[in-house]
Amino acid sequence: MTAPHHREVDPVTGHDTTGHDWNGIRELNTPFPRLVIWALVLAFLYSVIAWVLLPAWPTGRDYTRGLLGLDQRAEAAEGFRALSGRRQDWLSRFGGADFAALTADKALMATAMPAAARLYADNCAACHGTRGQGGPGFPVLSDGTWLWSGDPDEIATTIRHGINADDPDTRYAEMPAFDWIERPDRIALSRFVADLPGGAADFETPAGGLFTENCATCHGDTGAGGLSVGAPSLTDTATLYGQDPETVMETLRHGRAGLMPAWSGRLSGAEINLLALYVTQLGQGSGGRP
């Protein structure tokens, strides 16, 4: 039978010791902090109340609704409907094609442009770049060069019906292959076209005659482009694929045919008009800002 432990009080803290001693270090018998105890009690009480009032317990394919009957899915759907309703209030004004009046309404444009930027990011940025900077085979939208026109109604038509798309009213822009031209003539023509942006091309040369015979019908007598047929200008620095002799030679050999899908099946008429105004402002260098 062991001797009873005599109560020993630590003179500094006033707490009892456990009687354990490790090389002169005595263990204090300190009580569990009351603050922690109360925190545990309150957490337990809150969990019980939450289980009763809120959705909590899974029951196979369903879950307990709680006495409050809260449903986060229904709340999210209701919030989305409210947001869509507020958006539709101003978006409906873009259903008409009076682009001048829409642009003149600064308050409307300030409200609409952030939504237009999201539309652009979701539907256009993958090909044309996040800021309209374009890429190989995809035209730049942030400059003043356009295949048809930079007017918003023309841009809306392109967005609506696409280019070389399966829409019955699509626009066509296709460069046929000129591989039937003799290779020396293709080389001379490619060098001539490469010289057009710098103004060094001489239309009185045999290469200039080749251009007039084979290219002027679409690209214009001076290579300035044909907006009615979507033929790009060859006299500036805005190119889809490049205008160095090697790239032009490749174009002459195989032709080019880009594709822009028709967005009328994905976007509403109001969204297409809104997007057209956003792209117009990209071309004006304002980055879509009114």
C-alpha positions as CSV (number, residue, x, y, z in Angstrom):
1,M,0.0,0.0,0.0
2,T,1.5,3.3,-1.1
3,A,1.6,6.3,1.1
4,P,-0.9,9.1,0.3
5,H,0.3,12.0,-1.7
6,H,0.7,15.1,0.5
7,R,-0.7,18.3,-1.0
8,E,2.1,20.5,-2.3
9,V,1.4,24.1,-3.5
10,D,3.6,25.8,-6.0
11,P,4.7,29.1,-4.2
12,V,4.8,31.1,-7.5
13,T,1.5,30.2,-9.2
14,G,-0.5,29.0,-6.1
15,H,-1.5,25.8,-8.0
16,D,-1.2,22.3,-6.6
17,T,1.5,20.1,-8.1
18,T,1.0,16.6,-9.4
19,G,3.8,15.2,-7.4
20,H,5.8,14.4,-10.5
21,D,9.4,15.5,-10.5
22,W,11.8,15.6,-13.5
23,N,15.2,16.5,-12.4
24,G,13.9,19.2,-10.1
25,I,11.1,20.4,-12.4
26,R,7.7,19.9,-10.8
27,E,4.5,19.5,-12.9
28,L,1.7,21.8,-12.0
29,N,-1.8,20.5,-11.7
30,T,-3.4,23.5,-13.5
31,P,-7.1,23.4,-14.3
32,F,-8.5,23.3,-17.8
33,P,-9.1,27.0,-19.0
34,R,-12.7,27.9,-18.5
35,L,-12.6,30.0,-21.7
36,V,-11.9,26.9,-23.7
37,I,-14.7,25.0,-21.9
38,W,-17.2,27.7,-22.6
39,A,-16.1,27.9,-26.3
40,L,-16.6,24.1,-26.6
41,V,-20.1,24.4,-25.0
42,L,-21.1,27.2,-27.2
43,A,-19.8,25.5,-30.4
44,F,-21.8,22.4,-29.4
45,L,-25.0,24.4,-28.8
46,Y,-24.6,26.2,-32.1
47,S,-24.1,22.9,-34.0
48,V,-27.3,21.5,-32.4
49,I,-29.3,24.7,-33.3
50,A,-27.8,24.7,-36.9
51,W,-28.7,21.0,-37.4
52,V,-32.3,21.8,-36.4
53,L,-32.8,25.1,-38.3
54,L,-30.6,24.8,-41.4
55,P,-30.1,22.1,-44.1
56,A,-27.6,19.7,-42.6
57,W,-28.0,16.0,-42.8
58,P,-27.8,13.9,-46.0
59,T,-30.6,11.3,-46.4
60,G,-29.4,9.4,-49.4
61,R,-30.4,11.4,-52.5
62,D,-31.9,14.2,-50.4
63,Y,-31.1,16.1,-47.2
64,T,-32.9,17.6,-44.2
65,R,-34.3,21.0,-45.0
66,G,-34.3,22.4,-41.4
67,L,-37.1,24.3,-39.8
68,L,-36.2,27.5,-41.7
69,G,-36.6,25.7,-45.0
70,L,-33.6,27.4,-46.6
71,D,-32.6,26.3,-50.1
72,Q,-29.3,27.7,-51.5
73,R,-30.1,26.5,-55.0
74,A,-33.4,28.3,-55.0
75,E,-31.8,31.5,-53.5
76,A,-29.1,31.4,-56.2
77,A,-31.7,30.9,-59.0
78,E,-33.8,33.8,-57.6
79,G,-30.7,36.0,-57.5
80,F,-29.8,35.1,-61.1
81,R,-33.4,36.0,-62.2
82,A,-33.2,39.3,-60.4
83,L,-29.8,40.1,-62.0
84,S,-31.1,39.0,-65.4
85,G,-34.1,41.2,-65.0
86,R,-32.0,44.3,-64.2
87,R,-29.7,43.5,-67.1
88,Q,-32.7,43.1,-69.5
89,D,-33.9,46.6,-68.6
90,W,-31.0,48.2,-70.3
91,L,-30.1,45.4,-72.7
92,S,-33.4,45.6,-74.5
93,R,-32.5,49.1,-75.6
94,F,-29.8,47.6,-77.8
95,G,-32.5,45.6,-79.7
96,G,-32.7,48.5,-82.2
97,A,-30.0,49.4,-84.6
98,D,-29.8,53.1,-84.0
99,F,-26.2,52.9,-83.1
100,A,-25.7,56.7,-83.1
101,A,-28.4,57.2,-80.5
102,L,-27.0,54.3,-78.4
103,T,-23.5,55.7,-78.5
104,A,-24.8,59.2,-77.6
105,D,-26.4,57.9,-74.4
106,K,-23.3,58.1,-72.1
107,A,-25.0,56.7,-69.0
108,L,-26.3,53.7,-71.0
109,M,-22.9,53.1,-72.5
110,A,-21.2,53.3,-69.1
111,T,-23.6,50.6,-67.8
112,A,-23.4,48.4,-70.9
113,M,-19.6,48.4,-71.7
114,P,-18.6,46.2,-68.7
115,A,-21.2,43.6,-69.8
116,A,-20.0,44.0,-73.4
117,A,-16.4,43.3,-72.3
118,R,-17.5,40.1,-70.7
119,L,-19.4,39.2,-73.9
120,Y,-16.3,39.8,-75.9
121,A,-14.1,37.8,-73.5
122,D,-16.5,34.8,-73.6
123,N,-17.1,34.8,-77.4
124,C,-14.3,36.6,-79.3
125,A,-11.1,36.8,-77.3
126,A,-10.1,33.2,-78.0
127,C,-9.4,34.2,-81.6
128,H,-9.0,37.9,-81.7
129,G,-7.1,38.4,-78.5
130,T,-8.2,39.8,-75.1
131,R,-7.6,43.4,-76.4
132,G,-8.4,42.8,-80.0
133,Q,-4.8,42.4,-81.0
134,G,-5.5,39.5,-83.3
135,G,-3.1,36.8,-84.4
136,P,-2.0,34.7,-87.4
137,G,-5.2,34.2,-89.5
138,F,-7.3,36.3,-87.1
139,P,-7.7,40.0,-87.9
140,V,-6.8,42.8,-85.5
141,L,-9.9,44.6,-84.1
142,S,-8.1,47.4,-82.3
143,D,-6.9,49.3,-85.3
144,G,-8.7,51.2,-88.1
145,T,-8.3,48.6,-90.7
146,W,-11.4,46.5,-91.7
147,L,-12.3,44.0,-94.4
148,W,-15.8,45.4,-94.9
149,S,-16.3,48.5,-92.7
150,G,-15.7,49.7,-89.2
151,D,-19.3,50.9,-89.0
152,P,-21.2,49.2,-86.1
153,D,-24.0,48.1,-88.4
154,E,-21.5,46.3,-90.7
155,I,-19.7,44.8,-87.8
156,A,-23.0,43.6,-86.4
157,T,-23.8,42.0,-89.8
158,T,-20.5,40.1,-89.7
159,I,-21.1,38.9,-86.2
160,R,-24.6,37.9,-87.0
161,H,-23.9,35.9,-90.2
162,G,-20.2,35.1,-89.9
163,I,-17.6,34.7,-92.7
164,N,-17.5,31.6,-94.8
165,A,-19.9,30.1,-92.3
166,D,-22.9,27.8,-92.8
167,D,-25.3,30.7,-92.4
168,P,-27.3,31.4,-95.6
169,D,-26.5,35.1,-95.4
170,T,-22.8,34.6,-94.5
171,R,-20.1,36.8,-95.9
172,Y,-17.5,35.3,-98.1
173,A,-13.8,36.1,-98.1
174,E,-11.7,33.5,-99.9
175,M,-8.4,33.7,-101.7
176,P,-8.2,31.1,-104.4
177,A,-4.9,29.2,-105.1
178,F,-2.9,30.5,-108.0
179,D,-0.7,27.5,-108.3
180,W,-1.5,27.4,-112.0
181,I,0.7,30.5,-112.5
182,E,4.2,29.5,-113.6
183,R,6.6,29.5,-110.6
184,P,8.9,32.4,-111.9
185,D,5.8,34.5,-112.3
186,R,4.6,33.6,-108.8
187,I,7.9,34.6,-107.4
188,A,7.8,37.9,-109.2
189,L,4.2,38.5,-108.1
190,S,5.0,37.7,-104.5
191,R,7.9,40.1,-104.4
192,F,5.7,42.8,-106.1
193,V,2.9,42.3,-103.4
194,A,5.5,42.4,-100.6
195,D,6.7,45.8,-102.0
196,L,3.2,47.4,-102.0
197,P,3.1,48.6,-98.3
198,G,6.4,50.5,-98.8
199,G,5.3,52.1,-102.1
200,A,8.2,50.5,-104.0
201,A,6.0,48.4,-106.3
202,D,6.0,49.5,-110.0
203,F,2.8,48.8,-111.8
204,E,4.5,49.3,-115.1
205,T,6.7,46.3,-114.7
206,P,5.7,42.7,-115.8
207,A,5.0,41.9,-112.2
208,G,2.7,44.8,-112.0
209,G,0.9,43.5,-115.1
210,L,0.5,40.1,-113.4
211,F,-1.0,41.9,-110.4
212,T,-3.5,43.8,-112.6
213,E,-4.5,40.6,-114.5
214,N,-4.9,38.3,-111.4
215,C,-5.3,40.4,-108.3
216,A,-6.9,43.8,-109.1
217,T,-10.4,42.4,-109.5
218,C,-10.6,41.8,-105.7
219,H,-7.8,43.9,-104.2
220,G,-8.3,47.0,-106.4
221,D,-6.2,48.5,-109.1
222,T,-3.7,49.8,-106.6
223,G,-4.0,47.0,-104.0
224,A,-6.0,49.2,-101.6
225,G,-8.5,46.4,-101.0
226,G,-12.2,45.8,-101.8
227,L,-14.6,46.3,-99.0
228,S,-17.5,45.0,-100.9
229,V,-15.9,41.5,-101.3
230,G,-13.9,41.4,-98.1
231,A,-10.5,41.6,-99.9
232,P,-7.9,43.1,-97.6
233,S,-5.7,46.0,-98.5
234,L,-2.2,45.1,-99.6
235,T,-0.8,48.6,-99.3
236,D,-0.7,48.9,-95.5
237,T,1.0,46.9,-92.7
238,A,-2.2,45.2,-91.5
239,T,-2.0,41.6,-92.6
240,L,-3.6,38.4,-91.6
241,Y,-0.8,36.0,-92.4
242,G,2.1,38.2,-93.3
243,Q,3.2,40.0,-96.5
244,D,6.8,39.0,-96.8
245,P,7.7,37.3,-100.2
246,E,7.8,33.8,-98.7
247,T,4.4,34.1,-97.0
248,V,2.8,35.7,-100.1
249,M,4.3,32.8,-102.2
250,E,2.6,30.4,-99.8
251,T,-0.7,32.2,-100.2
252,L,-0.4,32.2,-104.0
253,R,0.3,28.5,-104.0
254,H,-2.4,27.3,-101.6
255,G,-4.9,30.1,-101.2
256,R,-6.5,31.3,-98.0
257,A,-10.0,30.8,-96.5
258,G,-10.6,31.9,-93.0
259,L,-13.7,31.1,-91.0
260,M,-15.8,33.2,-88.5
261,P,-18.9,31.4,-87.2
262,A,-22.3,33.0,-87.3
263,W,-23.3,34.1,-83.8
264,S,-27.0,34.6,-84.4
265,G,-27.7,31.1,-82.9
266,R,-25.8,31.9,-79.7
267,L,-26.3,35.6,-79.1
268,S,-29.5,37.6,-79.1
269,G,-29.9,40.5,-81.5
270,A,-29.4,43.0,-78.6
271,E,-26.2,41.2,-77.6
272,I,-24.9,41.3,-81.1
273,N,-25.5,45.0,-81.4
274,L,-23.9,45.6,-78.0
275,L,-20.8,43.6,-79.1
276,A,-20.6,45.5,-82.4
277,L,-20.4,48.8,-80.5
278,Y,-17.7,47.3,-78.2
279,V,-15.7,46.2,-81.2
280,T,-16.2,49.6,-82.9
281,Q,-14.7,51.3,-79.8
282,L,-11.8,48.8,-79.8
283,G,-11.1,50.0,-83.4
284,Q,-11.2,53.6,-82.2
285,G,-8.5,52.8,-79.6
286,S,-10.7,53.2,-76.6
287,G,-10.5,49.6,-75.5
288,G,-14.3,49.3,-75.4
289,R,-14.6,52.3,-73.0
290,P,-17.3,54.9,-73.9
